[in-house]
Amino acid sequence: MPPSPTSPADSLLQHRAYVAFWCARTASSFGFQMLAVAVGWQIYAMTGRAFDLGLIGLVQFFPSVLLALPAGHLADQFDRRRIVLLGQLVEWVAIVLLAVLTLLHAINEVGMLLLIFTISVTKAFESPSMQSMVPALVPPALLPRAMAVNGSAMQAASIVGPALGGFLYVAGPGVVYAVSAVLYLIAATLVAQLRYEQAPPKREPPTLKTLFAGVHFIRERKDVLGVISLDLFAVLLGGATALLPVFAKDVLHTGPWGLGLLRAAPAVGALLMSFWLARNNMERNVGKIMFAAVAGFGVATLIFALSKLLWLSLLALFALGAFDMVSMVIRGSLVQLDTPDAMRGRVSAVNAIFINTSNQLGEFESGMLAAWLGAVGSAVVGGIGTLVVVGVWMWLFPTLRRRQRLHMEPVEQDRENQAQTV
């Protein structure tokens, strides 16, 4: 894949609406990461029960899965920009309440969980609309770069956000919430001023058929089904990062500082790869590149599983994050480009269900296997399983394997459709 450097004419900076969108998403992502750190510390300080930390994850997980299909339907029925704006305003109000009640010492565990649940419900409705907006903000040829730049913002937020939140927590959780609220207000202001054009949607009642239209569409489009299901099983099997505390203590014999490095390594790899992808086009053999990236993810998991050296484990996790970013950009771009605008909300919602489920179940699967086989055995099985899935999926989805470009012209699309029916 010869790199194609970005020329000024092709720069994302020329698209002001996308720049505003990116700034808004970056601000809200940093705010959310800071919020997550403060909420966890505050609840644990209030109750001293680790169980309550699990409740935080629970009140975030269920809305993201149970409300995904209705949220996707809304994204295809109404103005997506207004849905995102309304969502961010509701989240801002909830964070302001967290800040005020905390500063007044009038907050308790139940109140915090209710406000977190409110934020989670709102994010569940906001997410499909936000993801579906990107293709309307940049030309199709620039969408992979836009996805990579989005990924860089998310990775930067996941690295810097918790550290910044922890630093500000020294002054009290109310300060963290206040700064997070300011970031959300900035994001909402940028979205309110964003110029976004969406074709007038065809209003349909929320029936089972319309709610599950995204599922039906993915099932009929083999390339879309292939990339989404490949990611599902790869993440499901390759969840070795859930076992990092075990590897740090029992395998690599390092302390908390080593665990911190291990946790940061995948994000750093993903961040640097996103910078490279933002400046280089994937113009040929995108199907083979995606399968190679997922296979690389599996090999990196195996190396990490068998490593006894901290530096080698860090290198393996760095590569794991980089390969995962390549796969994520290709998957996200292909799904958006192969989906008509009228269906993007519902397809994005189904994709989000796959991602959220695979992440959660992947950690559960790794934990269960570790209980039976040990941490090393669990990670080895995950790495080998990922490589097996890649081989099987290359056989099940030949048109995806042969796919040359992310954005196909109508003639190419017809040819692919004919090949799938033969």
C-alpha positions in Angstrom: 0.0 0.0 0.0 2.0 3.0 -1.1 1.3 6.0 1.1 -0.4 9.0 -0.4 0.5 12.1 1.6 -2.2 14.7 2.2 -2.1 17.6 -0.1 -3.4 21.0 1.0 -6.4 20.6 -1.4 -7.3 17.4 0.4 -6.8 18.7 3.9 -9.5 18.1 6.4 -8.8 21.6 7.7 -10.6 22.9 4.5 -13.9 21.5 5.8 -14.8 23.9 8.6 -17.9 22.0 9.6 -15.8 18.9 10.2 -13.2 20.9 12.2 -16.0 22.2 14.4 -17.5 18.7 14.8 -14.0 17.3 15.7 -13.4 20.1 18.3 -16.8 19.4 19.9 -16.3 15.7 20.1 -12.8 16.1 21.5 -14.1 18.5 24.2 -16.9 16.2 25.2 -14.6 13.2 25.2 -12.1 14.8 27.5 -14.9 15.9 29.7 -16.4 12.4 29.9 -13.0 10.8 30.7 -12.4 13.3 33.5 -16.0 12.7 34.8 -15.4 8.9 34.8 -12.4 9.2 37.0 -14.1 11.6 39.5 -17.2 9.5 39.8 -15.4 6.3 40.5 -13.2 7.9 43.2 -16.0 9.8 44.8 -18.4 6.8 45.0 -15.7 4.5 46.4 -14.7 7.2 48.9 -18.3 7.5 50.0 -19.1 3.8 50.4 -15.8 1.9 50.5 -17.5 -0.9 48.5 -16.0 -2.2 45.3 -19.4 -3.5 44.3 -20.6 0.1 43.8 -17.9 0.5 41.2 -19.5 -2.3 39.3 -22.8 -0.6 39.5 -21.3 2.4 37.6 -20.5 0.1 34.7 -23.9 -1.5 34.9 -25.9 1.7 34.6 -23.8 2.6 31.6 -23.9 -0.7 29.8 -27.6 -1.5 29.8 -28.7 1.8 28.2 -26.0 1.5 25.5 -27.4 -1.9 24.4 -31.1 -1.7 25.1 -31.7 1.7 23.6 -29.4 1.4 20.6 -32.1 0.4 18.1 -34.6 3.1 19.0 -31.8 5.6 19.0 -30.8 4.5 15.5 -34.4 4.9 14.3 -34.5 8.4 15.7 -31.2 9.3 14.0 -32.8 8.4 10.6 -36.1 10.2 11.3 -35.0 13.5 12.7 -32.3 16.1 12.4 -29.1 14.4 13.7 -27.4 17.7 14.6 -30.4 18.6 16.9 -30.3 15.2 18.5 -26.6 15.5 19.3 -27.1 19.1 20.6 -30.0 18.1 22.8 -28.1 15.1 24.1 -25.1 17.2 25.0 -27.2 19.8 26.7 -28.9 17.2 28.9 -25.5 15.7 29.8 -24.3 19.2 30.6 -27.2 19.8 33.0 -26.5 16.4 34.7 -22.8 17.2 35.2 -23.7 20.7 36.5 -26.0 19.1 39.0 -23.2 16.7 40.0 -20.9 19.7 40.5 -23.4 21.8 42.5 -24.6 19.0 44.7 -21.0 17.9 45.4 -19.8 21.4 46.3 -22.9 21.8 48.6 -22.1 18.4 50.2 -25.7 17.3 49.3 -24.9 14.3 47.1 -25.2 10.6 47.9 -24.6 7.4 46.1 -28.1 6.9 44.8 -28.2 10.5 43.4 -24.9 10.0 41.7 -26.0 6.7 40.1 -29.2 8.3 38.9 -27.3 11.2 37.3 -24.8 8.8 35.7 -27.8 6.7 34.4 -29.3 9.9 32.9 -26.0 10.7 31.1 -25.8 7.1 29.9 -29.3 7.1 28.5 -28.7 10.4 26.7 -25.4 9.1 25.3 -27.2 6.0 24.0 -29.5 8.3 21.9 -26.8 10.7 20.9 -24.2 8.1 19.7 -25.9 6.9 16.4 -26.6 10.5 15.3 -23.1 11.6 16.0 -21.5 8.7 14.1 -23.9 9.2 11.2 -23.0 12.9 10.8 -19.4 12.4 9.7 -20.0 11.3 6.1 -22.0 14.5 5.5 -19.1 16.7 6.7 -16.3 15.5 4.4 -16.1 14.1 0.8 -16.1 10.2 0.6 -12.4 10.2 -0.3 -11.5 11.9 3.0 -13.7 9.8 5.2 -10.9 7.4 6.2 -8.7 10.3 7.3 -11.6 11.8 9.2 -12.2 8.5 11.0 -8.5 8.3 11.9 -8.5 11.9 13.2 -11.6 11.1 15.2 -9.7 8.0 16.6 -6.7 10.2 17.5 -9.0 12.5 19.6 -10.6 9.5 21.4 -7.2 7.9 22.2 -5.8 11.2 23.3 -8.8 11.7 25.6 -8.4 8.2 27.0 -4.7 8.9 27.8 -4.7 12.5 29.0 -8.3 12.8 30.3 -8.1 10.4 33.3 -4.7 11.9 34.3 -6.0 15.4 34.1 -9.1 14.4 36.1 -7.0 12.7 38.7 -4.8 15.8 39.0 -7.8 18.1 39.4 -9.4 15.7 41.9 -6.8 16.9 44.4 -8.9 20.1 44.6 -12.1 18.0 45.1 -14.5 16.2 42.8 -16.6 19.3 42.4 -13.8 21.0 40.6 -13.5 18.1 38.2 -17.2 18.2 37.5 -17.1 21.9 36.9 -14.3 21.6 34.4 -16.1 18.8 32.7 -19.3 20.9 32.5 -17.3 23.7 30.9 -16.0 21.3 28.2 -19.5 20.0 27.5 -20.8 23.5 27.2 -18.0 24.3 24.7 -19.0 21.1 22.7 -22.7 22.0 22.7 -21.9 25.6 21.6 -19.8 24.3 18.6 -22.6 21.8 17.6 -25.2 24.5 17.8 -23.2 26.6 15.3 -22.4 23.7 13.1 -23.6 23.8 9.5 -24.9 20.4 8.7 -27.2 19.5 5.9 -29.3 16.3 6.0 -31.8 15.2 3.4 -35.4 15.4 4.7 -35.9 12.0 6.2 -38.9 9.9 5.3 -40.9 9.6 8.5 -41.8 6.1 9.4 -43.6 4.9 12.6 -41.3 3.0 15.0 -42.4 -0.6 14.2 -40.4 -3.7 14.7 -39.6 -3.7 11.0 -38.2 -0.2 11.0 -36.3 -0.7 14.3 -34.6 -3.9 12.9 -34.1 -2.4 9.5 -30.4 -1.9 10.3 -30.1 -5.6 11.2 -31.7 -6.6 7.9 -29.5 -4.2 5.9 -26.3 -5.6 7.5 -27.4 -9.1 6.8 -28.0 -8.4 3.1 -24.7 -6.5 2.6 -22.0 -9.1 2.8 -19.1 -6.7 3.1 -20.7 -4.8 5.9 -21.7 -8.0 7.7 -18.1 -9.3 7.3 -16.3 -6.3 8.8 -18.7 -5.9 11.7 -18.8 -9.6 12.6 -15.0 -9.9 12.2 -14.5 -7.2 14.7 -17.0 -8.8 17.0 -15.2 -12.1 17.2 -11.7 -10.7 17.2 -12.4 -8.5 20.2 -14.4 -11.2 21.9 -11.5 -13.6 21.6 -8.6 -11.2 22.0 -9.5 -9.5 25.3 -6.2 -10.1 26.9 -6.0 -6.5 28.1 -8.7 -7.3 30.7 -6.0 -9.5 32.4 -3.3 -6.8 32.6 -3.3 -6.7 36.5 -2.6 -10.5 36.5 0.2 -10.3 33.9 1.8 -7.3 35.7 1.9 -9.0 39.1 2.3 -12.7 38.4 3.9 -13.0 35.0 6.0 -9.8 34.6 6.6 -9.3 38.3 6.2 -5.5 38.2 4.3 -3.0 40.3 1.6 -0.4 39.8 4.0 1.7 37.7 4.4 -1.3 35.3 0.7 -1.8 35.2 0.2 1.8 34.3 2.7 1.4 31.4 0.9 -1.7 30.2 -2.5 0.0 30.2 -1.1 3.0 28.3 0.8 1.0 25.6 -2.2 0.0 23.4 -3.6 3.6 23.5 -0.2 5.0 22.5 0.1 2.6 19.6 -3.4 3.4 18.5 -2.8 7.2 18.8 0.4 7.1 16.7 -1.2 4.9 14.1 -4.1 7.3 13.9 -1.7 10.1 13.1 -0.2 8.1 10.3 -3.6 7.1 8.9 -4.7 10.7 9.0 -2.0 11.7 6.5 -2.0 8.6 4.3 -4.6 7.1 2.0 -5.5 3.4 1.8 -6.1 3.3 -1.9 -5.7 -0.4 -2.7 -6.3 -3.8 -1.2 -8.2 -2.5 1.8 -9.8 -5.9 2.3 -6.5 -7.6 2.6 -5.1 -4.8 4.8 -8.0 -5.2 7.2 -7.6 -9.0 7.4 -3.8 -8.5 7.9 -4.4 -5.9 10.7 -6.8 -8.3 12.6 -4.2 -11.1 12.1 -1.5 -8.8 13.4 -3.8 -8.1 16.4 -3.9 -11.9 17.0 -0.1 -12.3 16.7 0.5 -9.4 19.0 -1.8 -11.0 21.6 0.2 -14.3 21.3 3.5 -12.5 21.8 2.1 -10.6 24.8 0.8 -13.9 26.3 4.1 -15.7 26.0 6.4 -12.7 27.0 8.2 -12.8 30.3 9.9 -9.4 29.6 8.3 -6.1 30.4 9.7 -4.3 27.3 8.5 -7.1 25.0 5.1 -7.0 26.5 4.9 -3.3 26.1 6.0 -3.6 22.5 3.3 -6.3 21.8 0.6 -4.1 23.4 1.8 -1.1 21.4 1.5 -3.2 18.2 -1.9 -4.5 19.3 -3.3 -1.0 19.7 -1.8 0.1 16.3 -3.3 -2.9 14.5 -6.7 -2.4 16.2 -6.7 1.3 15.0 -6.1 0.2 11.3 -9.0 -2.3 11.6 -11.3 0.3 13.3 -10.7 3.0 10.6 -11.3 0.5 7.8 -14.4 -0.9 9.4 -15.9 2.5 10.3 -15.2 4.0 6.9 -16.5 1.0 5.0 -19.7 0.7 7.0 -20.5 4.4 6.6 -19.7 4.5 2.9 -21.6 1.3 2.0 -24.7 2.5 3.9 -27.2 5.0 2.4 -27.7 8.1 4.5 -31.3 7.2 5.3 -30.0 4.0 7.0 -26.8 5.3 8.7 -28.4 5.9 12.1 -29.9 2.4 12.4 -26.8 0.7 11.0 -24.5 2.7 13.3 -26.8 1.6 16.2 -26.4 -2.1 15.3 -22.6 -1.6 15.0 -22.5 0.0 18.4 -24.4 -3.0 19.9 -21.7 -5.3 18.4 -18.9 -3.2 19.7 -20.3 -2.7 23.2 -21.2 -6.4 23.5 -17.9 -7.7 22.3 -15.9 -5.4 24.6 -17.9 -6.5 27.7 -18.2 -10.1 26.8 -14.6 -10.2 25.7 -13.5 -9.2 29.2 -15.8 -11.8 30.7 -14.5 -14.5 28.3 -10.9 -13.7 29.2 -11.7 -13.8 32.9 -13.5 -17.2 32.6 -10.7 -18.7 30.6 -8.1 -17.4 33.0 -10.0 -19.1 35.9 -9.7 -22.4 34.0 -6.4 -22.1 32.1 -4.6 -19.3 33.8 -3.9 -15.8 32.4 -1.3 -17.0 29.9 -3.4 -19.9 28.7 -6.4 -17.6 28.3 -4.4 -15.0 26.2 -2.9 -17.8 24.1 -6.3 -19.2 23.3 -7.5 -15.7 22.4 -4.7 -15.0 20.1 -5.0 -18.4 18.3 -8.7 -18.0 18.1 -8.4 -14.5 16.5 -6.1 -16.0 13.8 -8.6 -18.8 13.2 -11.4 -16.3 12.8 -9.4 -14.3 10.3 -8.9 -17.5 8.2 -12.5 -18.5 8.3 -13.8 -15.0 7.5 -11.4 -14.7 4.5 -13.2 -17.8 3.2 -16.7 -16.8 4.1 -16.4 -13.3 2.7 -14.4 -13.5 -0.5 -15.7 -10.2 -1.9 -14.5 -8.4 1.3 -11.1 -10.1 0.9 -10.8 -8.9 -2.7 -12.1 -5.4 -2.0 -9.8 -2.8 -3.4 -11.1 0.6 -2.1 -13.2 1.8 0.7 -15.4 4.0 -1.5 -16.7 2.1 -4.6 -18.2 3.7 -7.6 -21.7 2.6 -8.7 -20.2 0.4 -11.4 -17.9 -1.3 -9.0 -20.7 -1.8 -6.5 -22.9 -3.5 -9.1 -20.0 -5.8 -10.0 -19.5 -6.7 -6.3 -23.3 -7.4 -5.9 -23.2 -9.6 -9.0 -20.3 -11.5 -7.6 -22.0 -12.1 -4.3 -25.1 -13.6 -6.0 -23.1 -16.0 -8.1 
